[in-house]
């Protein structure tokens, strides 16, 4: 008899352990067991709506006999019961392809917007930890605005960009009007990253290579304009006149401007005139004039001089503040008058 009583007592205990929690879940009374955890989770500022409404059964079945948590669906299939498919735009963030919704989102509550498990900047850097290496960091990236430029789930564009350059860059940066300007080829091809790093770099303006901007640098070297010579042939500056369209007969006028002309002084001693940077005449993005020639040269916001260029049949004419009006002719030598 004593053994029978022990059997029934044991069965009652097991029934209580397995059935009572299941009944609590069925009634939506998860707080009977999880009150402390629920109180802490609901105190966070961003709460998943079903969780806020105590609708635990939207995601969870009862615990079952083994007491383990049971989801009504596994992986992204569970999330897609309520949320639109975020991976429907073509190119998909690899973490989503690996059913990684919970790698970025807390399913219950968070101190971060969109239920992110960390702040946006820190979250992205968990995987993309080399993107901000360098002393000069893109302000959007520094402020944690990764999603200003990238869709975190999927996109029709490369690199999950929300829009392709240069339109994307133009949302914050002053980019020449695509319809009105003569654009630098890199910009017209839509690739600002030919010249600029999008996240971080070692040079001002996130430039990928050297680009001298001092109006009168000390001499000339190919390295000083390595960014330009990634695409342009250095012979435009250092070669014979035939290497450039900016020539007056046999005189390479790029060389005269950028390297400095060799001119005898009053004692007959030949000296090189001061060199000038590319940016004194050319806008690296675009202009309303041919060859991306600037209309106005400014330093520190102060207008220094204007430049008006008129194309001629075999050359051109410049009216500019740094010298008297001059013309050049490719086929005949006119003394650049």
C-alpha positions as CSV (number, residue, x, y, z in Angstrom):
1,X,0.0,0.0,0.0
2,X,2.8,2.3,0.8
3,X,4.3,1.7,-2.6
4,X,1.0,2.6,-4.3
5,X,0.8,5.9,-2.4
6,X,4.4,6.7,-3.4
7,X,3.6,6.0,-7.0
8,X,0.6,8.3,-7.1
9,X,2.5,11.0,-5.3
10,X,5.3,10.8,-7.8
11,X,2.8,10.9,-10.7
12,X,1.1,13.9,-9.3
13,X,4.4,15.8,-9.0
14,X,5.3,14.9,-12.6
15,X,1.9,16.0,-13.8
16,X,2.3,19.3,-12.0
17,X,5.8,19.9,-13.5
18,X,4.7,19.2,-17.0
19,X,1.1,20.2,-17.3
20,X,0.8,23.3,-15.1
21,X,3.4,25.3,-17.1
22,X,1.7,24.2,-20.3
23,X,-1.6,25.4,-19.1
24,X,-0.1,28.7,-18.0
25,X,1.4,29.2,-21.5
26,X,-2.0,28.3,-23.1
27,X,-3.7,30.9,-20.9
28,X,-1.0,33.5,-21.8
29,X,0.1,33.6,-18.1
30,X,3.9,33.3,-18.7
31,X,4.4,35.6,-15.8
32,X,3.5,32.8,-13.4
33,X,7.0,31.4,-13.9
34,X,8.9,34.2,-15.7
35,X,7.8,37.3,-13.7
36,X,11.3,38.7,-12.9
37,X,12.6,38.2,-16.4
38,X,9.4,39.7,-18.0
39,X,9.5,42.7,-15.7
40,X,13.2,43.5,-16.7
41,X,12.6,42.9,-20.4
42,X,9.5,45.1,-20.6
43,X,11.3,47.9,-18.8
44,X,13.5,48.6,-21.9
45,X,12.5,51.5,-24.1
46,X,11.9,49.5,-27.3
47,X,9.6,46.5,-27.0
48,X,8.4,44.0,-29.7
49,X,4.6,44.6,-30.0
50,X,3.5,41.0,-29.5
51,X,5.7,40.8,-26.4
52,X,4.4,44.1,-25.1
53,X,0.8,42.7,-25.5
54,X,1.7,39.5,-23.7
55,X,1.1,37.6,-26.9
56,X,3.9,35.1,-26.3
57,X,2.0,32.4,-28.2
58,X,2.6,34.3,-31.4
59,X,6.1,32.9,-31.3
60,X,6.1,30.2,-28.6
61,X,4.3,26.9,-28.2
62,X,4.0,25.4,-24.7
63,X,7.1,24.1,-23.2
64,X,6.2,20.4,-23.9
65,X,7.0,17.6,-21.6
66,X,10.8,18.1,-21.6
67,X,10.5,21.7,-20.4
68,X,12.3,23.2,-23.3
69,X,11.3,26.4,-25.1
70,X,9.4,25.6,-28.3
71,X,9.0,28.1,-31.2
72,X,6.1,27.8,-33.5
73,X,8.4,28.1,-36.5
74,X,12.2,28.0,-36.8
75,X,14.6,30.7,-38.1
76,X,13.4,33.4,-40.5
77,X,10.2,31.6,-41.2
78,X,9.0,32.7,-37.7
79,X,9.8,36.3,-38.4
80,X,8.2,36.2,-41.8
81,X,4.8,35.3,-40.3
82,X,4.5,39.0,-39.5
83,X,7.3,40.9,-41.2
84,X,7.6,41.4,-44.9
85,X,10.5,39.5,-46.5
86,X,13.5,41.9,-46.1
87,X,15.6,39.9,-48.6
88,X,13.4,40.5,-51.7
89,X,15.5,43.2,-53.5
90,X,18.1,41.0,-55.1
91,X,21.4,41.3,-53.3
92,X,21.1,40.0,-49.7
93,X,23.1,40.6,-46.6
94,X,24.9,37.3,-46.0
95,X,23.9,37.2,-42.4
96,X,20.2,37.0,-43.4
97,X,21.0,34.2,-45.8
98,X,22.3,32.3,-42.7
99,X,19.0,32.8,-40.9
100,X,20.7,35.4,-38.8
101,X,17.8,37.7,-37.8
102,X,18.7,37.2,-34.1
103,X,22.3,38.1,-34.7
104,X,21.2,41.7,-35.1
105,X,17.7,41.9,-33.4
106,X,16.5,41.0,-29.9
107,X,13.1,39.3,-30.3
108,X,11.7,40.7,-27.1
109,X,13.1,44.2,-26.2
110,X,16.1,46.4,-26.5
111,X,17.6,49.8,-25.6
112,X,18.2,50.4,-29.3
113,X,15.8,51.3,-32.1
114,X,14.6,48.5,-34.3
115,X,15.3,46.0,-31.4
116,X,19.0,46.0,-32.4
117,X,21.2,44.0,-29.9
118,X,23.7,46.8,-30.0
119,X,24.0,50.4,-31.3
120,X,24.0,50.5,-35.1
121,X,27.6,51.5,-35.3
122,X,28.9,48.9,-32.9
123,X,26.6,46.2,-34.4
124,X,28.0,46.7,-37.9
125,X,31.6,46.7,-36.6
126,X,31.1,43.3,-35.0
127,X,31.6,41.9,-38.5
128,X,32.9,44.8,-40.5
129,X,35.6,45.6,-38.0
130,X,38.1,47.1,-40.5
131,X,35.9,49.7,-42.1
132,X,36.8,52.6,-39.9
133,X,40.6,52.0,-39.9
134,X,42.3,55.3,-40.5
135,X,42.6,58.8,-39.1
136,X,40.0,60.4,-41.4
137,X,36.6,58.8,-41.0
138,X,33.5,59.6,-43.1
139,X,31.2,61.6,-40.9
140,X,28.2,59.4,-41.6
141,X,30.2,56.3,-40.5
142,X,31.6,58.1,-37.5
143,X,28.1,58.9,-36.3
144,X,26.9,55.3,-36.7
145,X,24.8,56.2,-39.8
146,X,25.7,53.0,-41.7
147,X,22.1,52.7,-42.8
148,X,22.2,56.2,-44.3
149,X,24.0,54.6,-47.2
150,X,23.4,50.8,-46.8
151,X,20.3,48.8,-46.6
152,X,20.9,46.3,-43.7
153,X,18.9,43.5,-45.3
154,X,19.0,43.6,-49.1
155,X,19.3,45.9,-52.1
156,X,19.2,46.0,-55.8
157,X,22.6,47.9,-55.7
158,X,26.1,46.6,-55.1
159,X,27.4,46.8,-51.5
160,X,23.7,47.0,-50.3
161,X,23.7,50.7,-51.1
162,X,20.3,52.4,-50.8
163,X,21.1,54.3,-54.0
164,X,23.9,54.3,-56.5
165,X,26.6,57.0,-56.6
166,X,26.7,59.8,-57.4
167,X,23.1,60.3,-56.4
168,X,23.7,58.7,-53.0
169,X,26.7,61.0,-52.4
170,X,24.7,64.0,-53.6
171,X,22.2,63.6,-50.7
172,X,24.8,65.1,-48.4
173,X,27.6,66.4,-50.6
174,X,27.6,69.2,-53.1
175,X,27.9,67.3,-56.4
176,X,27.7,69.2,-59.8
177,X,24.4,69.1,-61.5
178,X,24.4,66.0,-63.8
179,X,22.5,67.9,-66.5
180,X,24.2,71.3,-66.5
181,X,27.9,70.5,-65.9
182,X,30.8,69.0,-67.7
183,X,31.6,66.2,-65.3
184,X,34.8,64.5,-64.4
185,X,34.6,61.1,-66.1
186,X,34.8,59.3,-62.7
187,X,31.7,61.1,-61.6
188,X,29.8,60.8,-64.8
189,X,30.5,57.0,-64.6
190,X,28.9,57.1,-61.2
191,X,31.9,56.0,-59.2
192,X,33.0,58.5,-56.6
193,X,35.0,55.7,-55.0
194,X,37.5,55.9,-57.9
195,X,39.0,58.8,-55.9
196,X,37.5,58.6,-52.4
197,X,37.3,55.9,-49.8
198,X,33.7,55.6,-48.6
199,X,34.4,54.8,-45.0
200,X,37.9,55.9,-43.7
201,X,41.3,56.7,-45.0
202,X,44.7,58.4,-44.3
203,X,44.2,61.6,-46.3
204,X,42.0,64.6,-46.2
205,X,38.6,64.2,-47.9
206,X,39.1,60.4,-47.8
207,X,41.2,60.6,-51.0
208,X,42.8,57.4,-52.1
209,X,46.1,58.8,-53.1
210,X,48.1,62.1,-53.1
211,X,46.5,65.2,-54.6
212,X,48.4,68.4,-54.1
213,X,46.0,71.4,-53.6
214,X,48.5,74.1,-52.5
215,X,48.2,76.7,-55.2
216,X,52.0,77.1,-55.6
217,X,53.7,73.9,-54.4
218,X,57.4,73.5,-54.2
219,X,58.2,72.0,-57.6
220,X,56.6,69.0,-59.3
221,X,56.7,65.3,-58.9
222,X,54.5,62.5,-60.2
223,X,53.8,61.4,-56.6
224,X,52.3,64.8,-55.7
225,X,49.4,64.1,-58.2
226,X,49.4,60.3,-57.9
227,X,45.6,60.4,-57.7
228,X,45.3,62.1,-61.0
229,X,47.9,59.9,-62.7
230,X,46.0,56.8,-61.7
231,X,43.9,57.5,-64.8
232,X,45.7,60.4,-66.6
233,X,49.0,59.9,-68.4
234,X,51.8,61.8,-66.6
235,X,53.1,62.6,-70.2
236,X,50.3,65.2,-70.2
237,X,52.7,67.2,-68.0
238,X,56.1,65.8,-68.6
239,X,55.9,64.7,-72.2
240,X,56.4,66.5,-75.6
241,X,53.8,68.9,-76.8
242,X,52.0,66.2,-78.8
243,X,51.2,64.4,-75.5
244,X,48.5,67.0,-74.7
245,X,45.9,69.1,-76.4
246,X,46.9,72.0,-74.2
247,X,49.8,73.1,-76.3
248,X,50.9,76.1,-78.3
249,X,52.7,74.7,-81.3
250,X,55.6,72.7,-79.8
251,X,55.2,74.0,-76.3
252,X,53.5,71.8,-73.7
253,X,51.4,74.3,-71.7
254,X,50.5,71.8,-69.0
255,X,54.3,71.6,-68.3
256,X,54.5,75.4,-68.3
257,X,51.8,75.6,-65.7
258,X,52.3,72.6,-63.5
259,X,56.1,72.2,-63.6
260,X,56.9,75.8,-64.3
261,X,58.4,77.4,-67.3
262,X,62.2,77.9,-67.7
263,X,62.7,81.6,-68.2
264,X,66.0,83.6,-68.2
265,X,66.1,86.5,-65.8
266,X,67.6,89.9,-66.6
267,X,71.1,88.5,-66.0
268,X,70.5,85.7,-68.6
269,X,70.4,83.1,-65.9
270,X,67.6,80.5,-66.7
271,X,65.3,79.8,-63.8
272,X,62.2,77.9,-63.4
273,X,59.0,79.8,-62.7
274,X,56.8,78.7,-59.8
275,X,54.8,75.6,-60.3
276,X,51.0,75.6,-60.0
277,X,48.7,72.8,-58.8
278,X,46.1,71.1,-61.1
279,X,43.3,72.5,-58.8
280,X,44.2,76.1,-59.8
281,X,42.6,75.5,-63.2
282,X,40.5,72.2,-62.9
283,X,37.6,71.3,-60.7
284,X,38.1,67.6,-59.8
285,X,34.3,67.0,-59.9
286,X,32.8,69.1,-62.7
287,X,32.3,72.5,-64.2
288,X,30.3,74.5,-66.6
289,X,33.3,74.9,-68.8
290,X,35.2,72.4,-71.0
291,X,37.9,70.3,-69.5
292,X,36.4,70.8,-66.1
293,X,38.0,74.3,-66.0
294,X,36.9,76.2,-62.9
295,X,34.9,79.4,-63.3
296,X,36.2,80.8,-60.0
297,X,39.1,80.0,-57.8
298,X,38.6,80.3,-54.1
299,X,40.8,79.7,-51.0
300,X,39.3,79.4,-47.6
301,X,36.0,80.6,-48.9
302,X,37.5,83.8,-50.4
303,X,37.3,84.3,-54.2
304,X,40.7,84.9,-55.7
305,X,40.1,85.1,-59.4
306,X,37.8,84.0,-62.2
307,X,38.6,82.0,-65.3
308,X,36.8,82.3,-68.6
309,X,37.7,79.9,-71.3
310,X,36.7,80.1,-75.0
311,X,37.4,77.2,-77.3
312,X,39.0,78.1,-80.7
313,X,39.1,75.9,-83.8
314,X,42.6,74.7,-83.0
315,X,43.1,75.7,-79.4
316,X,41.5,78.1,-76.9
317,X,41.6,81.5,-75.2
318,X,41.8,82.1,-71.4
319,X,40.8,85.3,-69.7
320,X,42.0,84.7,-66.1
321,X,43.1,86.8,-63.1
322,X,46.6,85.5,-62.9
323,X,47.8,86.6,-66.3
324,X,46.7,88.7,-69.2
325,X,44.3,87.2,-71.8
326,X,46.1,84.6,-73.8
327,X,45.3,82.2,-76.7
328,X,47.0,79.0,-77.7
329,X,47.0,77.2,-81.1
330,X,47.9,73.5,-81.5
331,X,48.9,73.7,-85.2
332,X,50.8,76.9,-85.2
333,X,52.8,78.8,-82.7
334,X,51.1,82.0,-81.7
335,X,53.2,82.7,-78.7
336,X,50.3,82.0,-76.4
337,X,48.9,85.5,-77.0
